Amino acid sequence: MDHDDPEAAENGRQPAAPAAGISTMIQQFKRTVSKAVGYPVWQRGCYDHII
């Protein structure tokens, strides 16, 4: 637990990871897979949701 973060100290939880980081990871994964296969394998306009 981060002791410098007052919010984390109050509720005992760590803050969630920023959404931009997850979006970037998904984008890089899709790009890498498409390059490895040689053609785009993802649908355009398809939005990923992480549950």
Backbone bond lengths (Angstrom), bond angles and torsions (degrees), N, CA, C in turn:
res aa  C-N    CA-C-N  psi(-1)  N-CA   C-N-CA  omega(-1)  CA-C   N-CA-C  phi
1 M - - - 1.453 - - 1.517 108.49 -
2 D 1.312 117.29 139.83 1.459 123.36 -179.80 1.520 109.08 -81.28
3 H 1.319 116.52 112.08 1.466 120.41 -176.92 1.518 112.77 -78.48
4 D 1.339 117.54 -10.46 1.464 120.82 179.26 1.523 112.06 -86.18
5 D 1.318 117.76 -13.38 1.463 122.17 -177.32 1.527 108.86 -94.21
6 P 1.342 117.86 110.95 1.461 119.91 -177.37 1.531 113.21 -63.65
7 E 1.337 117.64 -33.31 1.466 120.18 179.70 1.525 110.57 -66.02
8 A 1.320 116.66 -41.37 1.452 120.35 179.59 1.527 110.05 -65.22
9 A 1.314 117.44 -35.39 1.454 121.06 179.24 1.528 110.85 -69.68
10 E 1.325 117.44 -34.54 1.461 121.30 -178.18 1.521 112.45 -67.64
11 N 1.313 117.40 -50.39 1.460 119.59 -173.11 1.531 113.29 -103.40
12 G 1.316 118.19 -1.28 1.458 121.45 177.15 1.516 114.42 76.42
13 R 1.336 117.96 6.16 1.466 121.72 -179.74 1.512 109.99 -113.77
14 Q 1.326 114.42 150.98 1.455 119.23 174.91 1.523 108.26 -86.46
15 P 1.335 117.85 149.18 1.464 120.38 178.26 1.525 110.78 -64.27
16 A 1.321 115.79 150.04 1.463 121.57 -179.97 1.525 110.53 -69.15
17 A 1.320 115.72 156.32 1.457 120.72 176.80 1.525 109.30 -67.19
18 P 1.319 117.68 145.78 1.457 119.59 179.71 1.530 111.54 -65.41
19 A 1.311 116.47 139.76 1.462 121.91 -178.05 1.527 111.74 -63.14
20 A 1.321 117.38 -32.87 1.461 120.25 -179.49 1.529 110.71 -61.44
21 G 1.313 117.59 -35.14 1.459 120.93 179.04 1.514 111.75 -65.55
22 I 1.329 116.21 -41.27 1.464 120.54 179.05 1.520 109.82 -68.11
23 S 1.331 117.12 -43.25 1.467 120.88 178.97 1.521 111.06 -59.14
24 T 1.309 116.15 -42.04 1.466 120.80 179.69 1.521 110.45 -64.77
25 M 1.326 117.60 -41.03 1.461 120.72 179.22 1.529 110.97 -63.24
26 I 1.333 117.58 -43.76 1.466 121.26 179.58 1.527 110.09 -63.53
27 Q 1.336 115.96 -43.78 1.467 120.50 -179.86 1.533 110.64 -61.10
28 Q 1.326 117.42 -43.87 1.456 120.72 179.93 1.523 111.41 -66.69
29 F 1.337 116.62 -38.22 1.464 120.43 177.98 1.521 110.73 -62.41
30 K 1.341 116.37 -47.25 1.464 120.59 -179.94 1.521 111.41 -61.81
31 R 1.337 117.01 -42.27 1.454 121.09 179.71 1.527 110.41 -63.57
32 T 1.327 117.46 -43.67 1.459 121.70 -178.60 1.528 111.15 -64.20
33 V 1.332 116.74 -44.24 1.468 120.42 179.13 1.522 110.38 -63.40
34 S 1.331 116.90 -45.22 1.466 119.96 -179.51 1.522 111.89 -61.35
35 K 1.328 116.95 -39.99 1.469 120.10 178.48 1.526 111.00 -67.67
36 A 1.331 116.83 -38.76 1.467 120.40 -179.35 1.526 111.17 -66.39
37 V 1.335 117.24 -37.76 1.465 121.83 -179.48 1.530 110.39 -78.41
38 G 1.317 116.88 -34.36 1.457 120.62 178.92 1.511 114.03 104.18
39 Y 1.324 117.11 -2.49 1.475 121.36 177.80 1.533 108.24 -156.24
40 P 1.327 117.12 158.29 1.466 119.32 -178.84 1.534 111.30 -68.69
41 V 1.318 116.37 130.64 1.456 121.14 -179.07 1.531 112.13 -111.30
42 W 1.304 117.32 1.86 1.467 122.07 -176.87 1.516 109.77 -105.82
43 Q 1.312 116.58 142.29 1.455 121.38 177.64 1.521 109.63 -71.97
44 R 1.338 115.60 139.43 1.462 119.87 174.85 1.514 108.42 -73.51
45 G 1.327 116.60 140.88 1.447 121.16 178.29 1.510 113.88 77.10
46 C 1.308 117.90 8.82 1.463 121.58 177.93 1.526 107.92 -90.63
47 Y 1.313 116.48 123.79 1.467 120.66 -177.57 1.518 109.63 -102.61
48 D 1.316 115.15 131.14 1.463 121.16 -179.89 1.517 109.26 -87.64
49 H 1.317 115.96 139.92 1.452 122.30 176.34 1.519 108.47 -124.50
50 I 1.292 115.47 131.20 1.460 120.86 176.96 1.509 107.55 -101.84
51 I 1.307 115.68 122.96 1.465 120.74 -177.07 1.509 109.01 -91.53
